[in-house]
Amino acid sequence: MIALAVARAFERRGDVVMQLAFLDHFPTLHLYQSNSIGNPNPRTANGRQKLLKRNISAVLTLCALHSTKRVQAMANALERIPPHMFSTGRNVKLITLLVGEFLYDLTTCASSGLQRVEMLHRWVGKLKAPTTVYLASRGAVLLCEYDWRDLGKVNLMKGIEGTHFDFLMDAGLVCDLQKPVLLAQRTSPRL
């Protein structure tokens, strides 16, 4: 969500954003996570607690899918911390709740009380930059039952081999991410 907002701000300012890439992540994942627990209002104490607990659970799931000792050690440490301790963790709390509030306001349907992906698509559709979602085969795609094909004008690269943490080493992914930069270097005048 932060990347989308920054890209839109650059475009409103007149800058050209060459590419927006989501790496094993996309805002619809937040919608699914929130709707799966009844779309709690993140401005209420109970809603904040539910949202934090659900997001910490998602992080632990991604950690459990990865096999390296370092990531497993992080997951084990997170599991030992009581859930109420996360509500005091500044970064986790701030990012989770800011994104939660933004999406709640942007996408909650008055009649159903749930977040609607169509409302998010309208907002994402205002972005001019080409947008691609790269999904690890054993990553965030396993966290939800969302139909990833329905992302509007967003290009979807699904099934890149690896977990949420190690798929970034995929050579095809690295080349794809570098293409706009290399193209710009070839076409821009030399100083």
C-alpha positions in Angstrom: 0.0 0.0 0.0 2.8 2.4 0.8 4.4 1.7 -2.6 1.2 2.5 -4.4 0.7 5.7 -2.5 4.3 6.8 -3.1 4.0 5.9 -6.9 0.7 7.9 -7.1 2.3 10.9 -5.4 5.3 10.8 -7.8 2.9 10.7 -10.8 0.7 13.5 -9.5 3.9 15.6 -9.2 4.6 14.9 -12.9 7.3 12.3 -12.5 7.3 9.1 -14.5 7.3 5.9 -12.5 8.9 3.2 -14.7 7.7 0.2 -12.8 5.9 -0.8 -9.6 6.7 -4.3 -8.4 5.1 -6.1 -5.5 7.3 -8.9 -4.2 5.2 -11.7 -2.8 2.7 -9.2 -1.7 -0.3 -7.2 -2.9 -2.9 -5.0 -1.2 -5.6 -7.6 -1.8 -3.8 -9.8 0.7 -4.7 -7.2 3.4 -8.3 -7.3 2.3 -8.5 -11.0 2.5 -6.8 -11.1 6.0 -9.2 -8.4 7.3 -12.3 -10.0 5.8 -11.4 -13.4 7.1 -11.8 -12.0 10.6 -15.0 -10.0 9.9 -13.3 -6.7 8.7 -12.9 -5.2 12.2 -12.7 -1.4 12.5 -9.0 -0.7 13.1 -9.9 2.5 15.0 -11.5 0.5 17.9 -9.4 -1.2 20.5 -10.9 -4.6 19.7 -10.5 -4.1 16.0 -6.8 -3.1 16.4 -6.1 -6.2 18.5 -7.8 -8.5 16.0 -5.9 -7.0 13.1 -2.6 -7.2 14.8 -3.1 -10.8 15.8 -4.2 -11.8 12.3 -1.1 -10.1 10.7 1.3 -11.6 13.2 -0.2 -15.0 12.4 0.4 -14.4 8.7 4.1 -13.5 9.3 4.5 -16.6 11.4 3.0 -18.7 8.6 5.5 -17.3 6.1 8.4 -17.9 8.5 7.3 -21.5 9.0 7.3 -22.2 5.3 11.0 -21.2 5.1 13.6 -23.7 6.0 16.7 -21.7 7.0 17.7 -21.7 10.6 17.7 -17.9 10.9 14.1 -17.5 9.7 13.0 -20.5 11.8 14.7 -18.9 14.9 12.8 -15.6 14.2 9.5 -17.5 13.9 10.2 -19.4 17.2 11.0 -16.1 19.0 7.8 -14.5 17.7 5.8 -17.4 18.9 7.1 -17.1 22.4 6.2 -13.4 22.7 2.6 -12.9 24.1 0.3 -11.4 21.5 -0.3 -8.3 23.6 3.4 -7.5 23.4 3.0 -6.9 19.6 0.5 -4.1 20.2 3.3 -2.1 21.8 5.8 -2.8 19.0 6.0 0.5 17.2 6.8 -0.6 13.7 4.5 -3.6 13.5 1.7 -1.7 15.1 2.1 1.5 13.0 2.4 -0.2 9.6 -0.4 -2.7 10.3 -2.8 -0.2 11.6 -2.1 2.6 9.0 -2.6 0.1 6.2 -5.6 -1.3 7.9 -7.2 2.1 8.4 -6.5 3.2 4.9 -7.9 0.0 3.3 -10.9 0.1 5.7 -11.8 3.6 4.7 -11.1 3.0 1.0 -12.8 -0.3 0.4 -15.4 -1.1 3.1 -18.8 -1.5 1.6 -21.6 0.1 3.6 -24.1 -2.7 2.8 -22.0 -5.8 3.5 -19.5 -4.3 6.0 -16.7 -6.2 4.2 -13.9 -4.8 2.1 -14.5 -5.0 -1.6 -11.7 -5.6 -4.0 -13.5 -3.7 -6.8 -13.0 -0.5 -4.8 -9.3 -1.2 -4.4 -9.0 -1.9 -8.2 -10.4 1.5 -9.0 -7.8 3.2 -6.8 -4.9 1.0 -8.2 -6.3 1.7 -11.7 -5.4 5.4 -11.4 -1.7 4.5 -11.4 -0.1 5.0 -14.8 3.0 2.9 -14.1 3.1 -0.7 -15.2 2.5 -2.8 -12.1 3.6 -6.4 -11.6 2.9 -8.8 -8.7 5.5 -11.5 -8.3 4.3 -14.4 -6.1 6.5 -17.0 -4.6 5.2 -20.6 -5.1 5.4 -21.2 -1.3 4.8 -17.6 -0.1 1.9 -15.2 0.4 -0.2 -17.0 -2.2 -0.7 -19.7 0.4 -2.1 -17.3 3.0 -5.4 -16.7 1.2 -8.0 -18.1 -1.1 -8.1 -15.0 -3.3 -8.5 -15.3 -7.0 -5.2 -13.7 -8.0 -6.2 -13.5 -11.7 -8.6 -10.7 -10.9 -6.2 -7.9 -10.3 -7.4 -5.5 -13.0 -4.6 -4.1 -15.2 -1.9 -5.5 -12.9 0.5 -8.1 -14.5 0.7 -11.2 -12.4 3.8 -13.4 -12.3 2.7 -16.4 -10.2 4.6 -19.4 -9.1 8.2 -18.2 -9.0 9.9 -21.0 -7.2 10.7 -20.5 -3.5 9.3 -19.2 -0.2 8.5 -15.6 0.8 12.1 -15.1 1.8 14.2 -17.0 -0.8 12.3 -16.4 -4.1 14.2 -13.2 -4.6 17.2 -15.2 -5.7 15.3 -16.4 -8.8 17.3 -15.3 -11.9 14.2 -14.6 -14.0 12.8 -12.4 -11.3 16.0 -10.4 -11.0 16.2 -9.9 -14.8 12.6 -8.8 -14.9 13.1 -6.3 -12.2 16.1 -4.9 -13.9 14.6 -4.5 -17.4 13.1 -1.0 -16.9 16.3 0.4 -15.5 18.5 -1.2 -18.2 16.1 0.2 -20.9 16.2 3.7 -19.4 20.0 3.6 -19.4 20.1 2.6 -23.1 17.6 5.3 -24.2 18.6 8.2 -22.0 21.2 10.7 -23.3 24.7 10.4 -21.8 26.1 13.4 -19.9 
